[in-house]
Amino acid sequence: MPIIQVTLVQGRDEEKVQRFIRAVAQVAHAELEAPMSAIRVMINEVPPQRFAVGDVLKSDAKEVKA
């Protein structure tokens, strides 16, 4: 049974997160040949003030769009 955990910084649109969960489950199903009923996908959302790269908190960082 694949158990897939993903950690994201909070703030994404709920519909996008749900599409991501479904897409991850589809990839696990296709690539691992796991039955869909056996796949678990969990999203752990972290507040931006609790996530840092080095000593720069995500809540303090300027938004950089690629």
C-alpha positions as CSV (number, residue, x, y, z in Angstrom):
1,M,0.0,0.0,0.0
2,P,1.7,3.2,-1.1
3,I,1.4,6.0,1.5
4,I,2.5,9.3,0.0
5,Q,3.0,12.4,2.2
6,V,3.6,15.8,0.8
7,T,4.3,19.0,2.8
8,L,3.2,22.3,1.4
9,V,3.3,25.8,2.7
10,Q,-0.3,26.9,3.3
11,G,-2.0,29.3,1.0
12,R,-2.8,27.4,-2.2
13,D,-6.3,27.2,-3.7
14,E,-8.2,24.2,-2.3
15,E,-9.2,23.1,-5.8
16,K,-5.5,23.0,-6.9
17,V,-4.5,20.9,-3.9
18,Q,-7.3,18.5,-4.5
19,R,-6.3,18.1,-8.2
20,F,-2.8,17.6,-7.1
21,I,-3.9,14.8,-4.7
22,R,-5.8,13.1,-7.5
23,A,-2.9,13.4,-9.9
24,V,-0.4,11.9,-7.4
25,A,-2.8,9.0,-6.8
26,Q,-3.1,8.4,-10.6
27,V,0.7,8.4,-11.0
28,A,1.2,6.0,-8.1
29,H,-1.6,3.8,-9.7
30,A,0.0,3.8,-13.1
31,E,3.7,3.6,-12.2
32,L,3.5,1.2,-9.2
33,E,0.5,-0.8,-10.5
34,A,-1.1,-0.3,-7.1
35,P,-4.8,-0.6,-6.8
36,M,-6.4,2.8,-6.4
37,S,-8.1,1.5,-3.2
38,A,-4.7,0.9,-1.6
39,I,-3.2,4.3,-2.3
40,R,-3.1,6.9,0.4
41,V,-2.1,10.5,-0.3
42,M,-1.8,13.0,2.6
43,I,-1.1,16.7,2.4
44,N,0.5,18.4,5.4
45,E,0.1,22.1,5.2
46,V,2.6,24.3,7.2
47,P,1.9,27.9,8.0
48,P,4.3,30.3,6.3
49,Q,5.6,31.5,9.6
50,R,6.6,28.0,10.5
51,F,8.7,27.3,7.3
52,A,12.1,28.8,6.5
53,V,14.8,28.4,3.9
54,G,17.9,29.1,6.0
55,D,17.0,31.9,8.3
56,V,14.4,33.5,6.0
57,L,10.8,32.6,7.0
58,K,8.4,32.1,4.1
59,S,6.1,34.7,5.7
60,D,9.0,37.2,5.5
61,A,10.2,36.3,2.0
62,K,9.2,38.3,-1.1
63,E,7.0,36.5,-3.5
64,V,9.1,35.3,-6.5
65,K,7.1,34.1,-9.5
66,A,8.8,32.1,-12.2
